[in-house]
Amino acid sequence: MSRDARAIVLAGNGTNCEMETAFACRGAGFECVDIVTIWEIIAGDKTIGEYDFMCLPGGFLDGDDLGSAKAQANRLLHSTVKKTGQPLFSQFSSFINAGKLILGICNGFQLMVKLGLLPAFDKNYGQQTVTLTGNDSGRFEDRWVWLKSNPASPCVFTRGIDALYLPIRHGEGKFVTKDSQILQRLKADNQIVLSYVDEKNQEPASNYPDNPNGSQLSIAGVCDPTGRLFGLMPHPEAFNHRTNHPRWTREKLPEEGMGCAIFTNAYSYVKKHL
């Protein structure tokens, strides 16, 4: 008999979606879900290796000072665990090498990018190659968007998912890189998992508001080469029930929101590999 599947939701320093993210994990089946602050990890009171699935939820880490998630990325890359004296980032490396899952949502996606966990070509974790920067609109965007999933992607989280309708709420969601070769490789290696699309034809959207931030190649989410690390700007945890939908009183909708499938896929993968 397999043991319980364990999920950690990393919180603190400005995250504000940890409760919803933990709720989505429990709804997907995870028997143990803990909300843990980064300071508990730094103190050594908790280790991420105790878990099978790590969620980096949305929010405004450190007030987005220095740019979204940059301060937290520096903290995780350069801190040591007080009880052991070991580099904190080594826990992330061990977690990844053990074949476990990481999901970064909105601010969590920004954090994964700036930690170099995504796109991590050739599994070269810890080296930043892309970024998420200010929206082309010059303002915070709070709206719902249509997304298309790439069926050729190795991403664990989007298996069996064709399209999604999810909310976005961010000021720095534009996916960019200075090197066009990186974009070409992302596309060639199928690491572009989700794209913003036009609602009518479901084709990649270049225009606002279908592409709400101006992301290159309409990128809304990417994975690492293994498909076990995934980051996206939209909020799947915010659409876990039909009443989350902006038109739930006017449309006939399934009880379960579209975002649940991402967490259910994570649970299925974990249970299979325990």
C-alpha positions in Angstrom: 0.0 0.0 0.0 1.4 3.4 -0.9 1.8 6.1 1.7 0.0 9.4 1.9 0.9 12.0 -0.8 2.3 15.1 0.8 2.2 18.7 -0.5 3.9 21.8 0.8 2.7 25.3 0.0 5.5 27.7 0.6 4.3 31.0 2.2 5.4 34.2 3.9 6.9 37.6 2.9 3.9 38.7 0.8 2.3 35.6 -0.6 -1.5 35.9 -0.4 -2.9 32.8 -2.2 -1.6 30.1 0.1 -5.0 29.2 1.5 -6.6 28.7 -1.9 -3.6 26.8 -3.2 -3.7 24.4 -0.2 -7.5 24.0 -0.6 -6.9 23.0 -4.3 -4.3 20.5 -3.2 -6.6 18.9 -0.7 -9.4 18.8 -3.2 -7.2 17.0 -5.6 -6.6 14.2 -3.1 -3.4 15.1 -1.3 -3.7 13.5 2.2 -1.2 15.9 3.8 -1.0 19.6 2.9 1.1 21.9 5.0 1.4 25.7 4.6 5.0 26.4 5.6 6.8 29.8 5.7 10.2 30.3 4.2 11.5 31.2 7.6 10.6 27.7 9.0 12.7 26.3 6.1 15.6 28.7 6.8 15.5 27.9 10.5 15.6 24.2 9.8 12.3 23.4 11.5 10.9 22.1 8.2 12.6 20.7 5.1 11.0 20.6 1.6 12.4 17.0 1.2 9.6 15.8 3.6 7.1 16.4 0.7 6.3 15.1 -2.7 4.8 18.2 -4.3 5.8 21.8 -3.7 3.5 24.8 -4.6 4.9 28.3 -4.9 1.7 30.4 -4.7 0.7 33.8 -5.9 1.2 37.1 -4.0 3.6 40.0 -3.9 6.8 38.6 -2.4 8.7 41.3 -0.6 6.4 43.9 -2.1 7.9 43.2 -5.6 10.9 45.3 -4.5 13.8 44.9 -7.0 11.2 43.4 -9.4 8.7 40.6 -8.8 10.1 37.7 -6.7 13.7 38.9 -7.1 14.4 39.4 -3.4 13.0 35.9 -2.6 15.0 34.4 -5.3 18.2 35.9 -3.9 17.2 34.7 -0.4 16.7 31.1 -1.5 19.9 31.1 -3.6 22.1 32.5 -0.9 20.7 31.5 2.5 22.0 28.7 4.7 19.8 26.6 6.9 20.5 27.6 10.5 20.4 24.2 12.1 22.6 22.5 9.5 24.7 25.3 7.9 23.8 23.7 4.5 22.9 25.9 1.5 19.2 26.3 1.3 19.1 25.9 -2.5 20.6 22.4 -2.1 17.1 21.4 -0.8 15.6 22.5 -4.0 18.3 20.6 -6.0 17.7 17.4 -4.0 13.9 17.8 -4.4 14.2 18.1 -8.2 16.8 15.2 -8.4 14.4 13.0 -6.4 11.8 13.3 -9.2 9.3 15.4 -7.3 7.0 18.1 -8.6 7.1 21.9 -8.3 4.2 24.2 -9.4 4.7 28.0 -9.5 1.6 30.2 -9.9 1.8 33.9 -10.8 4.4 35.2 -8.2 5.5 31.6 -7.9 6.2 31.4 -11.6 8.1 34.7 -11.4 10.1 33.1 -8.5 10.9 29.9 -10.5 12.1 31.9 -13.5 14.4 34.1 -11.3 15.7 31.0 -9.4 16.6 29.5 -12.8 14.2 26.6 -12.2 12.5 27.4 -15.5 13.1 26.8 -18.4 16.3 25.1 -17.2 17.5 23.8 -20.6 19.5 20.6 -20.3 18.4 20.5 -16.6 20.7 23.4 -15.8 18.9 24.6 -12.7 19.9 27.8 -11.0 20.8 29.9 -14.0 18.3 32.6 -15.1 17.7 32.8 -18.8 14.3 34.5 -19.1 12.2 36.9 -17.1 8.7 38.2 -16.4 8.4 41.9 -16.6 5.9 44.7 -16.6 2.7 44.4 -18.7 2.6 46.2 -21.9 -0.6 48.0 -20.7 1.5 49.6 -18.0 -1.0 48.6 -15.3 -2.1 45.8 -13.1 -4.3 43.4 -15.1 -7.2 41.6 -13.4 -9.3 39.6 -15.9 -10.1 36.1 -17.2 -8.2 34.6 -20.1 -8.4 31.7 -22.5 -5.5 29.4 -22.6 -4.5 26.6 -25.0 -2.4 23.6 -23.8 0.4 22.2 -25.9 -0.4 18.4 -26.3 3.3 17.7 -27.2 4.6 19.2 -24.0 6.1 16.8 -21.4 4.3 18.8 -18.7 2.9 16.5 -16.0 0.3 19.0 -14.9 -1.5 19.5 -18.2 -2.0 15.9 -19.4 -5.4 15.5 -20.9 -6.1 19.3 -20.8 -6.9 21.0 -24.1 -8.1 24.5 -23.1 -8.5 26.4 -19.9 -10.3 29.6 -18.8 -8.6 31.1 -15.8 -8.2 34.4 -14.0 -5.0 36.5 -14.2 -4.1 39.2 -11.7 -0.6 40.6 -12.1 1.4 43.7 -13.0 4.6 41.9 -14.2 3.4 38.9 -16.4 5.2 39.6 -19.7 7.4 36.6 -20.6 10.5 37.9 -22.4 14.1 37.0 -23.2 16.8 39.0 -25.0 17.9 36.0 -27.0 15.6 34.8 -29.8 17.3 31.4 -29.8 15.9 30.8 -26.3 12.4 31.4 -27.7 13.1 29.1 -30.6 14.4 26.4 -28.3 11.4 26.7 -26.0 9.2 26.1 -29.0 11.3 23.3 -30.5 11.5 21.4 -27.2 7.8 21.9 -26.5 8.5 23.6 -23.1 5.8 26.2 -23.9 3.0 24.6 -22.1 0.2 27.2 -22.1 -0.4 30.0 -24.6 -2.8 32.9 -24.4 -5.3 32.5 -27.2 -8.2 34.3 -28.9 -11.5 33.0 -27.6 -13.0 32.6 -31.0 -10.4 30.7 -33.0 -8.2 29.4 -30.1 -5.1 30.6 -31.9 -2.1 32.2 -30.1 -3.1 35.8 -29.3 -0.7 38.7 -30.0 -3.2 41.5 -29.2 -4.5 42.9 -26.0 -6.6 41.9 -24.0 -6.4 38.2 -25.2 -2.7 38.4 -24.5 -3.1 40.5 -21.3 0.6 41.4 -20.8 2.3 41.2 -24.2 4.2 38.0 -23.6 6.5 36.9 -26.4 5.0 33.9 -28.4 1.9 34.4 -26.2 3.5 32.4 -23.5 1.4 31.9 -20.4 3.2 28.9 -18.9 6.4 26.9 -19.4 7.9 23.7 -18.0 11.4 22.3 -17.5 12.7 19.5 -19.8 11.3 16.8 -17.4 7.8 18.3 -17.3 7.8 18.0 -13.5 8.5 21.7 -12.9 5.8 24.0 -14.2 5.1 27.7 -13.9 2.1 29.8 -15.2 0.8 33.3 -14.7 -2.9 32.5 -14.6 -4.4 31.2 -11.3 -5.7 27.6 -11.5 -6.4 27.5 -7.7 -8.8 30.4 -8.2 -11.2 28.4 -10.4 -11.9 25.3 -8.3 -15.7 25.6 -8.3 -18.3 26.8 -10.8 -19.2 29.8 -8.4 -15.7 31.2 -9.0 -16.6 31.8 -12.7 -17.5 35.4 -13.5 -20.7 34.2 -15.2 -21.7 31.4 -13.0 -25.2 32.8 -12.5 -25.8 33.1 -16.3 -24.1 29.9 -17.6 -24.6 26.2 -17.0 -21.2 25.0 -15.7 -19.7 21.8 -14.2 -19.4 21.9 -10.4 -15.7 21.5 -10.7 -13.7 24.5 -12.0 -11.2 24.1 -14.8 -8.2 24.8 -12.6 -8.7 21.6 -10.6 -7.4 19.4 -13.3 -3.8 20.8 -12.9 -3.8 19.7 -9.2 -5.5 16.3 -9.9 -2.8 15.5 -12.5 -0.1 16.4 -9.9 -1.8 14.0 -7.3 -2.1 11.2 -9.8 1.6 11.5 -10.8 2.7 11.5 -7.1 0.6 8.5 -6.2 1.9 6.6 -9.2 5.5 7.3 -8.3 5.5 7.0 -4.5 
